[in-house]
């Protein structure tokens, strides 16, 4: 929990800001998050009361963003605790208000949240009305547990009072689907009350590069890609990385060493987010076995879970928290759509950490093995799928409306089975058929690979019956080395293009 109170908080003459000065908003530069910071600054300059919902997976930097961008105006910030009961959260809430009062006041612990909000209202009213006051409720799902009465009291607080004040009320949480369902899409008193929402995503590859540069760690793009494939773009994980050593050694130290910083992270991650986390883990483990993804029915079979509300809710929660993604194959119905594990750290953990002895040097011994090469290929493909916006920019089609999908054909007597990793179906009469290839060094396109890609183009045209022109597109880790068969493909991109 953080709480920032300006000096002489309750002396009204210290607050003379009629308008927030965005140039003083951030003491230290934030990496990336440009759109999010602009959104927050816009709310600070708004003449209306604002109800902001920020959500995203654990460790992605939600609290840090709020603190960095809104700290100067934050007069109250309270964080719920998962293990605490309603009475314990109420006690912590009122204790914080008592401490912030100048001089301190000894309010007794209220028995209900509506009484607690009445006290909070008195506290807020002590502050000057000439600047935008920020009130933060972090980890809201833990405060609004079943039968706590928190949401009803919050509803009354917002609709009866806060909506008419010069305030920003921020609600935040890692249980993204809970916030979407119970606040953003609420059909009761909070219906359409959220004025702005931010779904905070992990760093992109480009933002990860900026982050390391800000710490004077000068990794190459290839090294950053290696790190990203193991840790993802999670700021909390990336801050464990040190410069001066090779990336494989850093991954080894962070994940496999005797005192590995991320030891126990996987179990804690899901337990902290989901009340019935066993279902979520079963889904994650099932998807890790099938790298290309599973349909809902296939997922039920592999995970050995029962179809129903609990399973459906877990899928929605995992997708909203960016652990899994939902892909619709080209020309197929929703029933044929695939769920795919797209959280890099979870896949890395299940592939290499679970069940293995956490000894220093383990990861270094994996490099170059068949398992390692397969992991690299799949994970690089996942990175490309996450960075389609950068790929579109590199292809010069950023302004063209597109739909992204995959394609799989089981095979028959005339056409063998084949799969297309990524199709970019464009509104300008073209489809980019993309093949992602991970290589540790420069790659010379062989005649065999070029002809295989050409066959996919031909087979896809026959099976899809599309009238659009098909552009074969190869996305490799490094730039293609000049070779005699390079003319057999239409376009080629490399990892630098995925960085943007």
Secondary structure, 3 states (H helix, E strand, C coil): CCCCCCCCCCCHHHCCCCCCCHHHCCCCCCCCCHHHHHHHHHHHCCCCCEEEEEECCCCCCHHHHHHHHHHHHEEEEEECCCCCCHHHHHHHHHHHHHHHCCCCCCCCCCCCHHHHHHHHHHHHHCCCCCCCEEEEEECHHHHCCCCCCHHHHHHHHHHHCHHHCCEEEEEEECCHHHHHHHHHCCCCCCCCCCCEEEECCCCCHHHHHHHHHHCCCCCCHHHHHHHHHHHCCCHHHHCCCCCCCCHHHHHHHHHCCCCCCCCCHHHHHHHHHCCCHHHHHHHHHHHHHCCCCECHHHHHHHHCCCCCHHHHHHHHHHHHCCCEEEECCCCCCHHHCEEEECCHHHHHHHHHHCCCCCCCCHHHHHCCCHHHHHHHHHHHHHHHHHCHHHHHHHHCCCCCCEEEEEEEECCCCCCCCEEEEEEEEECCCEEEEEEEECCCCCEECCHHHHHHHHHHHHHHHHHHCCCCEEEEEEEECCCEECCCCHHHCCEEEEHHHHHC
